[in-house]
């Protein structure tokens, strides 16, 4: 199964100051441990570079 990674999800995992960081890490690990194919868009990536 594939999963689209949107702007808020990518920002939450990349932001070390995320208030709910421990919850985000647990959720990210659960998603990545399932052998899912993660994909996103150029727009989502561009938002992270700003």
C-alpha positions as CSV (number, residue, x, y, z in Angstrom):
1,X,0.0,0.0,0.0
2,X,1.2,3.5,-0.7
3,X,0.8,6.6,1.4
4,X,0.9,10.3,0.4
5,X,3.1,12.4,2.8
6,X,1.5,15.8,3.0
7,X,3.0,19.1,4.1
8,X,2.0,18.9,7.7
9,X,3.3,15.3,8.1
10,X,6.6,16.1,6.6
11,X,7.0,19.3,8.6
12,X,6.2,17.5,11.8
13,X,8.8,14.8,11.3
14,X,11.5,17.3,10.2
15,X,10.8,19.9,12.9
16,X,12.9,19.2,16.0
17,X,10.8,21.7,17.9
18,X,7.5,20.0,17.2
19,X,5.5,20.0,20.5
20,X,4.2,16.5,20.0
21,X,7.5,15.2,18.7
22,X,7.4,11.8,20.5
23,X,4.0,11.1,19.0
24,X,5.1,12.1,15.6
25,X,8.1,9.8,15.7
26,X,6.0,6.8,16.9
27,X,3.5,7.4,14.0
28,X,6.3,7.8,11.5
29,X,8.0,4.6,12.6
30,X,4.7,2.7,12.3
31,X,4.2,4.0,8.8
32,X,7.7,3.2,7.6
33,X,7.9,-0.2,9.3
34,X,5.0,-1.4,7.2
35,X,7.0,-1.4,4.0
36,X,4.6,1.2,2.5
37,X,5.7,3.2,-0.5
38,X,5.7,6.8,0.6
39,X,5.3,9.5,-2.0
40,X,4.8,13.3,-2.0
41,X,4.8,16.1,-4.5
42,X,7.2,18.8,-5.6
43,X,4.9,21.3,-3.9
44,X,5.2,19.6,-0.5
45,X,9.0,19.5,-0.8
46,X,9.1,23.2,-1.9
47,X,7.0,24.2,1.2
48,X,9.7,22.6,3.4
49,X,12.5,24.6,1.8
50,X,10.9,28.0,2.7
